[in-house]
Amino acid sequence: MGHVRAFGRMLIQFRGEWFPVWIAAVRVGDLPRVHTFINGLERDLAAVTACLTLPGSSGVVEGHVNRIKMMKRHMCGRVDFRLLRKRVRLAS
């Protein structure tokens, strides 16, 4: 459980420099599910390190995508791109 909390602390405090040390500490232990998690993270190590180091969010973009998807759902699938585009512009 300590490894999971340490990972959470890295996320909250933006401590990407702790990431290699954390990986080494977890690899020593016998936690197969956490090892699988680490294997996934190591596939794109640069992106994970940047995520753990740089403060940033894609929340605004995700909000716009969600709003457009809701508009499309409200139109019950009877929408082509031109009509959806017009509706998004009118709503802005």
C-alpha positions as CSV (number, residue, x, y, z in Angstrom):
1,M,0.0,0.0,0.0
2,G,2.9,2.3,0.6
3,H,3.9,2.2,-3.1
4,V,0.5,3.3,-4.2
5,R,0.5,6.2,-1.7
6,A,4.0,7.2,-2.9
7,F,2.7,7.2,-6.5
8,G,-0.2,9.4,-5.5
9,R,2.1,11.8,-3.7
10,M,4.2,12.0,-6.9
11,L,1.0,12.9,-8.8
12,I,-0.1,15.6,-6.4
13,Q,3.3,17.2,-5.8
14,F,4.5,17.0,-9.4
15,R,7.6,15.0,-8.5
16,G,8.6,13.3,-11.7
17,E,12.2,13.1,-10.6
18,W,11.1,10.5,-8.0
19,F,9.6,8.2,-10.6
20,P,12.8,6.1,-11.5
21,V,13.5,5.6,-7.7
22,W,9.8,4.6,-7.2
23,I,10.0,2.1,-10.0
24,A,13.2,0.5,-8.6
25,A,11.6,0.2,-5.1
26,V,8.4,-1.4,-6.5
27,R,10.4,-3.9,-8.7
28,V,12.1,-5.2,-5.5
29,G,8.8,-6.2,-3.9
30,D,6.5,-9.1,-4.8
31,L,3.6,-7.2,-6.2
32,P,2.7,-8.7,-9.6
33,R,-0.2,-6.3,-10.3
34,V,1.8,-3.3,-9.6
35,H,4.6,-4.7,-11.8
36,T,2.0,-4.9,-14.6
37,F,1.1,-1.3,-14.0
38,I,4.7,-0.2,-14.1
39,N,5.2,-2.1,-17.4
40,G,2.4,-0.1,-18.9
41,L,3.8,3.2,-17.6
42,E,7.3,2.3,-19.0
43,R,5.9,1.9,-22.5
44,D,5.7,5.7,-22.7
45,L,8.2,6.8,-20.0
46,A,8.7,10.3,-21.3
47,A,5.0,11.1,-21.3
48,V,4.5,9.7,-17.8
49,T,7.5,11.7,-16.5
50,A,6.1,14.8,-18.1
51,C,2.7,14.2,-16.5
52,L,4.3,13.7,-13.1
53,T,6.5,16.9,-13.5
54,L,4.4,19.5,-15.3
55,P,1.2,21.0,-14.0
56,G,-1.4,21.0,-16.8
57,S,-4.9,19.8,-17.6
58,S,-6.9,19.0,-20.6
59,G,-10.1,19.7,-18.7
60,V,-11.2,22.6,-20.8
61,V,-10.9,20.6,-24.0
62,E,-12.7,17.6,-22.5
63,G,-15.5,19.9,-21.4
64,H,-16.0,21.1,-25.0
65,V,-16.0,17.6,-26.3
66,N,-18.5,16.5,-23.7
67,R,-20.8,19.5,-24.6
68,I,-20.7,18.6,-28.3
69,K,-21.4,15.0,-27.7
70,M,-24.4,16.0,-25.5
71,M,-25.7,18.1,-28.4
72,K,-25.4,15.2,-30.7
73,R,-27.2,12.9,-28.4
74,H,-30.0,15.4,-27.9
75,M,-30.6,15.3,-31.7
76,C,-31.1,11.5,-31.5
77,G,-28.5,10.6,-34.1
78,R,-30.3,12.6,-36.8
79,V,-27.4,14.9,-37.4
80,D,-24.9,15.3,-40.1
81,F,-21.7,17.2,-39.7
82,R,-23.0,20.5,-41.2
83,L,-26.0,20.6,-38.9
84,L,-23.9,19.8,-35.8
85,R,-21.4,22.4,-36.7
86,K,-24.1,25.0,-37.1
87,R,-25.6,24.1,-33.7
88,V,-22.3,24.2,-32.0
89,R,-21.6,27.7,-33.4
90,L,-25.0,29.0,-32.4
91,A,-24.6,27.6,-28.8
92,S,-21.2,29.4,-28.4
